[in-house]
Amino acid sequence: VHGSLAAAEGLQRWELFAGQVHVGNDHPETLTSMGNLALLLEGLGRCEEALALHSRVLEGRMAAFGDQQRPDAFRSKCALAALLAHLGRSPEVVKPGPPSCVPPGSESA
């Protein structure tokens, strides 16, 4: 499986590059490609690289959407929080907003 992920990395990087060139760094499709690359890098054990990309994706989504109630921003926040937790770091970095990875409106009373 590791070999398959490594082979997929080149394709994912190409997709990200194409998005950056054709529609720009902050376009939603480019941010999605960046998030996909971050997940792939996590699978390869390259968590620090993935962390930088997840952070950039969340930053881009927040700039575009202005709040964390949008599904794309919410997924980006969850991906970042999950990786931070995996690395033993506090996912509080992704606050303010609803608790990490709890869909808006589903918090316990």
PyRosetta script that sets phi, psi and omega in degrees:
from pyrosetta import init, pose_from_sequence

init()
pose = pose_from_sequence("VHGSLAAAEGLQRWELFAGQVHVGNDHPETLTSMGNLALLLEGLGRCEEALALHSRVLEGRMAAFGDQQRPDAFRSKCALAALLAHLGRSPEVVKPGPPSCVPPGSESA")
pose.set_psi(1, -40.2)
pose.set_omega(1, -178.5)
pose.set_phi(2, -57.3)
pose.set_psi(2, -39.4)
pose.set_omega(2, 177.2)
pose.set_phi(3, -63.7)
pose.set_psi(3, -37.3)
pose.set_omega(3, 178.3)
pose.set_phi(4, -66.0)
pose.set_psi(4, -40.3)
pose.set_omega(4, 178.0)
pose.set_phi(5, -65.7)
pose.set_psi(5, -41.4)
pose.set_omega(5, 179.5)
pose.set_phi(6, -62.8)
pose.set_psi(6, -40.9)
pose.set_omega(6, 178.1)
pose.set_phi(7, -65.9)
pose.set_psi(7, -37.8)
pose.set_omega(7, -179.4)
pose.set_phi(8, -68.6)
pose.set_psi(8, -25.5)
pose.set_omega(8, -178.6)
pose.set_phi(9, -58.2)
pose.set_psi(9, -44.6)
pose.set_omega(9, -179.9)
pose.set_phi(10, -60.3)
pose.set_psi(10, -42.4)
pose.set_omega(10, 178.9)
pose.set_phi(11, -65.8)
pose.set_psi(11, -40.9)
pose.set_omega(11, -179.5)
pose.set_phi(12, -67.4)
pose.set_psi(12, -38.8)
pose.set_omega(12, 177.6)
pose.set_phi(13, -64.7)
pose.set_psi(13, -38.2)
pose.set_omega(13, 178.0)
pose.set_phi(14, -63.8)
pose.set_psi(14, -44.0)
pose.set_omega(14, 178.5)
pose.set_phi(15, -60.2)
pose.set_psi(15, -42.9)
pose.set_omega(15, 178.8)
pose.set_phi(16, -63.2)
pose.set_psi(16, -45.8)
pose.set_omega(16, 179.6)
pose.set_phi(17, -59.6)
pose.set_psi(17, -45.2)
pose.set_omega(17, -179.5)
pose.set_phi(18, -61.2)
pose.set_psi(18, -41.8)
pose.set_omega(18, 177.5)
pose.set_phi(19, -63.6)
pose.set_psi(19, -42.8)
pose.set_omega(19, 180.0)
pose.set_phi(20, -62.3)
pose.set_psi(20, -40.2)
pose.set_omega(20, -178.7)
pose.set_phi(21, -71.9)
pose.set_psi(21, -43.2)
pose.set_omega(21, -171.4)
pose.set_phi(22, -88.0)
pose.set_psi(22, -35.9)
pose.set_omega(22, -177.4)
pose.set_phi(23, -124.6)
pose.set_psi(23, -8.8)
pose.set_omega(23, 175.5)
pose.set_phi(24, 103.0)
pose.set_psi(24, 161.5)
pose.set_omega(24, -175.5)
pose.set_phi(25, -64.4)
pose.set_psi(25, -32.0)
pose.set_omega(25, -173.0)
pose.set_phi(26, -101.6)
pose.set_psi(26, 7.2)
pose.set_omega(26, 177.1)
pose.set_phi(27, -68.1)
pose.set_psi(27, 141.5)
pose.set_omega(27, -178.8)
pose.set_phi(28, -53.9)
pose.set_psi(28, -37.9)
pose.set_omega(28, 178.8)
pose.set_phi(29, -68.0)
pose.set_psi(29, -36.9)
pose.set_omega(29, 177.1)
pose.set_phi(30, -66.6)
pose.set_psi(30, -41.9)
pose.set_omega(30, 177.8)
pose.set_phi(31, -63.7)
pose.set_psi(31, -36.5)
pose.set_omega(31, 176.3)
pose.set_phi(32, -64.2)
pose.set_psi(32, -43.6)
pose.set_omega(32, 177.5)
pose.set_phi(33, -61.6)
pose.set_psi(33, -39.8)
pose.set_omega(33, 178.9)
pose.set_phi(34, -64.8)
pose.set_psi(34, -41.7)
pose.set_omega(34, 177.3)
pose.set_phi(35, -65.0)
pose.set_psi(35, -39.3)
pose.set_omega(35, 177.3)
pose.set_phi(36, -63.5)
pose.set_psi(36, -40.6)
pose.set_omega(36, 177.4)
pose.set_phi(37, -64.3)
pose.set_psi(37, -40.0)
pose.set_omega(37, 178.5)
pose.set_phi(38, -60.0)
pose.set_psi(38, -43.9)
pose.set_omega(38, 178.3)
pose.set_phi(39, -63.6)
pose.set_psi(39, -39.4)
pose.set_omega(39, 178.4)
pose.set_phi(40, -64.0)
pose.set_psi(40, -43.6)
pose.set_omega(40, 179.1)
pose.set_phi(41, -63.4)
pose.set_psi(41, -36.0)
pose.set_omega(41, 174.4)
pose.set_phi(42, -58.9)
pose.set_psi(42, -45.2)
pose.set_omega(42, 179.4)
pose.set_phi(43, -61.3)
pose.set_psi(43, -27.8)
pose.set_omega(43, 177.6)
pose.set_phi(44, -87.0)
pose.set_psi(44, -1.6)
pose.set_omega(44, 179.3)
pose.set_phi(45, 82.4)
pose.set_psi(45, 13.1)
pose.set_omega(45, -178.9)
pose.set_phi(46, -99.6)
pose.set_psi(46, 67.5)
pose.set_omega(46, -169.7)
pose.set_phi(47, -68.8)
pose.set_psi(47, -34.0)
pose.set_omega(47, -179.9)
pose.set_phi(48, -67.1)
pose.set_psi(48, -39.5)
pose.set_omega(48, 175.4)
pose.set_phi(49, -63.8)
pose.set_psi(49, -43.3)
pose.set_omega(49, 179.5)
pose.set_phi(50, -62.7)
pose.set_psi(50, -40.6)
pose.set_omega(50, -179.9)
pose.set_phi(51, -60.4)
pose.set_psi(51, -44.3)
pose.set_omega(51, 179.0)
pose.set_phi(52, -61.6)
pose.set_psi(52, -41.8)
pose.set_omega(52, -180.0)
pose.set_phi(53, -69.3)
pose.set_psi(53, -45.0)
pose.set_omega(53, 177.9)
pose.set_phi(54, -58.0)
pose.set_psi(54, -41.2)
pose.set_omega(54, 179.3)
pose.set_phi(55, -63.4)
pose.set_psi(55, -42.7)
pose.set_omega(55, 179.2)
pose.set_phi(56, -64.4)
pose.set_psi(56, -40.9)
pose.set_omega(56, 178.8)
pose.set_phi(57, -62.6)
pose.set_psi(57, -47.3)
pose.set_omega(57, -179.8)
pose.set_phi(58, -61.9)
pose.set_psi(58, -43.0)
pose.set_omega(58, 177.9)
pose.set_phi(59, -58.2)
pose.set_psi(59, -45.4)
pose.set_omega(59, 179.5)
pose.set_phi(60, -65.0)
pose.set_psi(60, -41.5)
pose.set_omega(60, 179.6)
pose.set_phi(61, -66.3)
pose.set_psi(61, -41.7)
pose.set_omega(61, -180.0)
pose.set_phi(62, -66.0)
pose.set_psi(62, -37.9)
pose.set_omega(62, 177.6)
pose.set_phi(63, -65.2)
pose.set_psi(63, -38.4)
pose.set_omega(63, -178.2)
pose.set_phi(64, -76.1)
pose.set_psi(64, -40.4)
pose.set_omega(64, -171.6)
pose.set_phi(65, -100.9)
pose.set_psi(65, -24.3)
pose.set_omega(65, 176.6)
pose.set_phi(66, 78.9)
pose.set_psi(66, -11.8)
pose.set_omega(66, 176.8)
pose.set_phi(67, -152.0)
pose.set_psi(67, 172.0)
pose.set_omega(67, -176.5)
pose.set_phi(68, -97.1)
pose.set_psi(68, 11.5)
pose.set_omega(68, -178.5)
pose.set_phi(69, -84.7)
pose.set_psi(69, -14.2)
pose.set_omega(69, 178.3)
pose.set_phi(70, -74.4)
pose.set_psi(70, 140.1)
pose.set_omega(70, -178.0)
pose.set_phi(71, -56.7)
pose.set_psi(71, -41.1)
pose.set_omega(71, -179.4)
pose.set_phi(72, -65.4)
pose.set_psi(72, -43.4)
pose.set_omega(72, 178.4)
pose.set_phi(73, -65.3)
pose.set_psi(73, -39.6)
pose.set_omega(73, 179.3)
pose.set_phi(74, -62.5)
pose.set_psi(74, -45.6)
pose.set_omega(74, 178.4)
pose.set_phi(75, -62.7)
pose.set_psi(75, -38.9)
pose.set_omega(75, 178.7)
pose.set_phi(76, -64.6)
pose.set_psi(76, -42.0)
pose.set_omega(76, 178.5)
pose.set_phi(77, -61.9)
pose.set_psi(77, -42.9)
pose.set_omega(77, -179.7)
pose.set_phi(78, -65.6)
pose.set_psi(78, -41.2)
pose.set_omega(78, 179.5)
pose.set_phi(79, -62.5)
pose.set_psi(79, -43.4)
pose.set_omega(79, 178.8)
pose.set_phi(80, -65.5)
pose.set_psi(80, -45.2)
pose.set_omega(80, 179.9)
pose.set_phi(81, -62.0)
pose.set_psi(81, -40.8)
pose.set_omega(81, -180.0)
pose.set_phi(82, -64.3)
pose.set_psi(82, -42.2)
pose.set_omega(82, 179.8)
pose.set_phi(83, -68.1)
pose.set_psi(83, -41.3)
pose.set_omega(83, 177.3)
pose.set_phi(84, -60.1)
pose.set_psi(84, -41.9)
pose.set_omega(84, 178.1)
pose.set_phi(85, -63.9)
pose.set_psi(85, -41.5)
pose.set_omega(85, 178.5)
pose.set_phi(86, -60.6)
pose.set_psi(86, -36.7)
pose.set_omega(86, -179.5)
pose.set_phi(87, -83.2)
pose.set_psi(87, -0.3)
pose.set_omega(87, 179.1)
pose.set_phi(88, 78.9)
pose.set_psi(88, 19.2)
pose.set_omega(88, 178.5)
pose.set_phi(89, -104.9)
pose.set_psi(89, 156.1)
pose.set_omega(89, -177.4)
pose.set_phi(90, -72.2)
pose.set_psi(90, 123.6)
pose.set_omega(90, 175.0)
pose.set_phi(91, -72.3)
pose.set_psi(91, 1.6)
pose.set_omega(91, 177.2)
pose.set_phi(92, -61.6)
pose.set_psi(92, -16.3)
pose.set_omega(92, 179.3)
pose.set_phi(93, -57.3)
pose.set_psi(93, -28.7)
pose.set_omega(93, -176.0)
pose.set_phi(94, -89.6)
pose.set_psi(94, 6.9)
pose.set_omega(94, 174.5)
pose.set_phi(95, -75.5)
pose.set_psi(95, 163.7)
pose.set_omega(95, 6.1)
pose.set_phi(96, -82.8)
pose.set_psi(96, 169.2)
pose.set_omega(96, 178.9)
pose.set_phi(97, 134.9)
pose.set_psi(97, -172.2)
pose.set_omega(97, 178.9)
pose.set_phi(98, -64.4)
pose.set_psi(98, 162.7)
pose.set_omega(98, 178.9)
pose.set_phi(99, -52.8)
pose.set_psi(99, 144.0)
pose.set_omega(99, -176.8)
pose.set_phi(100, -52.6)
pose.set_psi(100, 129.3)
pose.set_omega(100, 173.2)
pose.set_phi(101, 62.6)
pose.set_psi(101, 23.6)
pose.set_omega(101, 170.2)
pose.set_phi(102, -108.4)
pose.set_psi(102, 115.7)
pose.set_omega(102, -177.2)
pose.set_phi(103, -55.7)
pose.set_psi(103, 140.2)
pose.set_omega(103, -180.0)
pose.set_phi(104, -53.4)
pose.set_psi(104, 135.5)
pose.set_omega(104, 178.8)
pose.set_phi(105, 89.4)
pose.set_psi(105, -4.8)
pose.set_omega(105, -177.9)
pose.set_phi(106, -111.7)
pose.set_psi(106, 9.9)
pose.set_omega(106, 178.4)
pose.set_phi(107, -64.7)
pose.set_psi(107, 146.2)
pose.set_omega(107, 177.0)
pose.set_phi(108, -72.5)
pose.set_psi(108, 144.9)
pose.set_omega(108, -179.1)
pose.set_phi(109, -81.4)
pose.dump_pdb("model.pdb")
